[in-house]
């Protein structure tokens, strides 16, 4: 199995090269979780994997609670479904809190302060209320809890990890918070082994071929727990070796389209195609290895994908009712590739509802 084979199967399993699902909740459930600290980019990460979708549809899914945005897996926001939020947070919150302990100490957020903050937030959001971030800050300030920017972020993250709050619908451009119990159904509690097995299964189905180290990075789990999760479910998967690395994927892989014409995609920043793997060498076009230093940072940048490989970066510039797509390919694209990239740019413009633009 070559790097090209790995990249091809990943982009297919992640539903980038095939779109068979129709709504955000289906896609998020299939993927397990989708990194979402860059909200605009994360909406596109969902939309590009669906048959027919647009920016407003993802906002609607957030508003009606069919997907929620909260801290889980690693110490950052992810989209998850309400059905998965409880067990995923139960599984991963202890390690996130451990990694955030120095921040809690720095901002004098001991257990008493955090409990008081949680209680204040729970009371303020009673009755199905959804409060914007400024409103939440005002509630805490009025109660005598200081909310300097970084301290406020730690307070909110801890409240999410304690299953007190999660995302509500947006009010204009403002994010809101709602009570976790109002948005997330009370479901049966999974044992630790059950949760590890479920998370490993979701990951290797949707992100494979992937290594144990990739799963450990993506999940934020301790290495021993990630290994345990894979051990429980490994009989459902097949192991392939490439460059002395063991990759796991479903025994029965969906067939990849035999169409070999260049296909291009414009992926957002922090897309799962990059961020979900500890080792990303399989996604970098070998012709552009001289750009490896730049490629290392594509985990942070929107990327151009040509023939299942990272071939450059891109950005958007929105002015009133127009959007300009600025491309920065690592090398010269031939006419067919350039046309494919142009088509990918048009698809993005259609998603955000600004098609007639530069």
Secondary structure, DSSP 8 states (H G I E B T S, - for coil): --HHHHHHHHHHHTTSS---B-SHHHHHHHHS-EE-SSHHHHHHHHHTTBSS--HHHHHHHHHHTSSEEEE-SSSSEEEE-HHHHHHHHHHHHHHHHHHTHHHHHHTT--HHHHHHHHHHHHHHTTTT--EEHHHHHHHHHHTT----HHHHHHHHHHHHHTTSEEE---BTTB-EEEEHHHHS-------HHHHHHHHHHHHHHHH-SB-HHHHHHHH---HHHHHHHHHHHGGGEEEEEETTEEEEEESS--------S--EEEE-TT-HHHHT-S--GGGB-GGGGGGHHHHHGGGTS-EEEETTEEEEEEEEEEETTEEEEEEEESS---HHHHHHHHHHHHHHHHHHT--S--
